[in-house]
């Protein structure tokens, strides 16, 4: 008889308001492959990718499990695992090509996993991996910034999950002037508390608010923004974007030789599976957290990983007004 475990997933694409949009499931316990860790999941967080996959990927009636952030304890290891052992407390963001973290036991390749920060509980840790990887890769892999880099960086949506980590990393690990965008008083203060030098209103005229322009832009919302980017970014500047707007036309950026970079933190798991880069990044971020250089972006903590609570978290993500991250803990 196959051992079963609890999980949260879906069988068909439905609005989050539909009772069947997310379901409590029982699915077989997975067996680790050679480089896999079997992790007992203690906490997960919700990201925009969860909403995108639920809306855009129809499993045709089969159960599909979401979740791309987790903190938990290693239960079993594959035959070729060298970095971890049972009992280790870990954090990671997983792979979009495998079943997600919203399950009691989850398989993940050891090479994209690190030990969780000792100073954080599981909930606070689960808020960070995907956004920290995205922020780190955006700054240091895509834009190739260093501790010596100067100039001005504009972080759109700076109160969001990625933005709130990126502001912290840019402020503390570079010499950039970090400018965040936010509109409500509470989100403006949240961005300032994360370390931004200043905050501008993304609903206002950015060019008028950014006298002299900026060198770099981080963009989670690029649709309709290219002409604005062409105006506010200085010659030879750059954009790093994490969204995928339909029909994106970048010609307006050409006259200033503005570079455009895409960032997708799942690229390494999909195309470079033997790389240890994300293990190393998460290890560095954990050290920064334990030194109180980087803070968790957990803002809403919900007790219980189940369909009812996951619907609440997805609805909050879809609202577009969430500050920081929503985390669910414990089955």
N, C-alpha and C positions, 0 to 999 in steps of 0.2 A: 504493500500500500504506500502510495506517494505521500510524503509529508507535505502539509499545506501551511501557508503563512497568510497573514492578513496584509492587504494592500489597498490603495486607493487608485482608481483608474477610470476609464470610460470605454464604452463600446461603440458609440456613434457621436458625431458632431452635433452638439446641441447648445443653445444659449445657456449661460451660467444660471439663469433663473429657472431653467427646467429641472425638475426633481431628479432626472436621470443624467444630468450633465456630467456628474462625477458620482462614482459608485463605490461602496465598500465591497471588496472582492476577497475571495480566497483563491490563491494560486500556488502552484508547486514551488517548494523551496529549491533555489538554483544551486547547482554544484560548481565550485570554483574551477576555472581553467588553470593552465600552468602559471600564469602571472597574476591571477586574480586573488583578491581578498574577498572573503565573505564577511560583510560588516553587519552587525546588529545595529540598526538605525535608531538613534536616540532623538534626533531633531532634524527637520528639513525646513527650507525656506522656499518662498514662491518668487519666481522671476518672470519678466515679460515673455521669455521663451516658453514657459508652461502654457500661458494663454495662447500664444501663437500656434504651438503644436496642437493644442486641443481644438482650436478653430480650423486649422488647416490640414490636419492629418486624420482621415477617416479610417479607423481600424476594421470596418466592415463587420462589426459584431463581435470581433475578438477582443479580449481585454487588453488595453494599452495602459501602461503605468507611466505616469509623468514624474517629474522631480529631478532637478539638476543641481542640488546642493544638499549636502548631508554632513552630519557629525555623528560619530558612533564608535563602537568598539569592535575590533577585529575578532571574529569568532573562529574562522578557519582560513587557511592559506593554501594556494596552489603549489604544485611540486617545485616550480622554479622561482618562487618568491624568496627574495633576499633582504628586502628593506623593512619588513614588518613581521610581527609574530602575534599569535592570539593574545588578547588582553590589551593590545595597544589602542590608545584613544586617537582617532584620526579625523581628518576633515578633507573634503574634496568636492568637485563639481560634476564628476562623471562624464559620460559620453552620450551625445544625442542619438547615437546609433544602437544603444543598448537599452533595456528596460530601466525605468527611472528609479529614483531613490525613495518614492512614496510606498515603501514596503518594509516589513519587519526585518527581513534579511536582504542584502543587496550585494551584487557582484560588481567590482570595479578593479581595473588594472592598477597594480601597485605603483606604476610609474607616473600616475597623475594624482597621487595621494601623498599627504604629509601628516605628521603628527600635529594634532590640534594644539593651539596655544594653551599652555598650562594654566594661564590666568583667567581663561574664559570657561564658563559652563557650556554644556552642549548646545543650548539654545542660542547663546550669543555667538558661538563659533559657527553655527550653521548659517547665520546671516551673511557670511563673508566670502566663501570660496569662489563662486562664479564671478561675483562683482570684483573681487580683488584680482583675480586672474585677468579679467577683461581690462580693468584699469591699468594694471602693471604692463600688460602686453601693449596696450594703446600708447602709453607714455614711452616705454623703454625699448620695445621691439618695433612698433610701427613708426612712431615719431623719432625714435633713436635719441631721446633726450638723455642727459647725464646730470650728475651733481653740479656741473659747471654751466649748464644751459641757462640762458637768460632770455628775456623777452616777456611777452604777455600771452597767457593761455586763457581762453574763454571756455568754460565748462557749461554747456547747455543742460538743463534739467539737473542742476547740481544737488538738489535735495533727494534725487532718486537713488536707487541702490548703487549703480555704478558711479554716478556722479559724486556721491558722498565719500566713496573710497578714493576716487581719483583726485578729488580736491586735497585729501589728506596726504596722499603720496606725492603729488606735485609740490605742495607747500613745503614738505619736510625733506624731500630727496632731490629737489632741484633748486635753482635760483630764480625761477620764473615768478612773475607777478600773476597770481591766480585770481581770476574773476569768475564768479558763478552767476547763473541765472536762476531766478525764482520770482514768484509774484505775490504770494500771501505773506503776511508778517511772520507767521510761524515757520514757514519754509525758508524765508530770508535769514531768520535768526539761526536756524539749523545749519545752513550753509556757512555762515560766519563762524559758528561754533566748531565746525569741522576744519577751519583754518583759512578760508578764502580771505584775500585782502579786501575784496569788495563784492557787492552783489548788484546786478542790474535786472530790470524787469523784462522777461522774455516776451511779454505781451506789448511792450512799448517799442519805440524806434531804437534798435540796437546801435545803429551808426551814430545817432545823436548822443547816446549814452556812453559810447566808447571813443572818446576823443583821441585821435591818433591811431585807432585801429588796434589789431592784435596780430600776433605771429602764428598762433595755433588755435584750432577750435576742436573740441570734442563734441560730437553730435550724435545723440540718440534719436533725434527727430529732424531729418534732413528734407522732408517733402516741403516744397515751396520756399526753401531757404537758400538756394544756390545764388540767386542774385544778391541777397544780403551778405552771404559769405564773400562774394566777389568784391563787395564794397568795403567790408570791414577788415578783411585779411590783408596784411601788408604783402608787398611783392616777395616772392619766394617762400611764402608761408605754406601751411599745410592744414588739412582737415583729417581727422580720424573719425570714421562713422561706424555705428554698430547696427543701423537699421537697413532696410532694403526697399526704399520707395519705388513704386512702379514708374517706369519711363523717366528715370533720372537723367537729366541733361546737364553735363558739367562744362559745356563750352564757355560759359561766362567766366570760368576760372583761368582760362588759358592766357589772357593778356598779362596777368601778373605772375605767370608760371607757378600757380598754386598747386601743390601736390594733393592728391586724394588717396587716403589709405582706408582699406576695410579692416575691421577687427572682428574676428569670430573666435571665441576661446575654445570652441570645439574642433578647430582645424587640426590641432596637434593630435588629438585622439583619433580623428578620422584619417589623417594622411601621414602622420609621423609617430606611429604608436610606440616605437622603441625609445623615443625621446624622454629624457628625465627632466626637461625644462620646467614643466608645471609642478612636479614634485619639488624642485629647487625653489621656484617662485613661492609656493605656499609655505615652504620651510622658512624662507626669508620673511614673509609677511607674518608668520607666527612669532618669529623673533621680535619683529617690530611691535606687534601687539603686546607681547610680554614685557617690552620696555616702555609701554604706554605711549609709543610714538603713533600708533594707529589704533583707533577705537572701533568697536563693533558698531554696525549700523542697525542693529535690532531696535525696532521701535514698537512693534506689536507682537506680543507673545501669547499663543493660544495653546491651551493644554489639551492634547488629544489629536493624533493624526488619524482623521476619519473624514468621510465624504462631506458631512455637514460643515465641519470646520474648514475643510479645503475649499468648499464653495464660497465661504466668507472671504477667504484669502484671495481667491481668484477674482471675486467681485471687486475687492479693494484694489487689486492690481489693474483691473480693467477701467476703474474710475479715472485713472490718470492723475490723481491728486495725492497718492500715497507718499509719505515722507519716510525715508529709510526702508527697512525690510520687515515683512511679516514672517514669523517663524512658528511652526507647529512642533510640539514635543510629545513623544510617547504614544505607543499604540495601546 
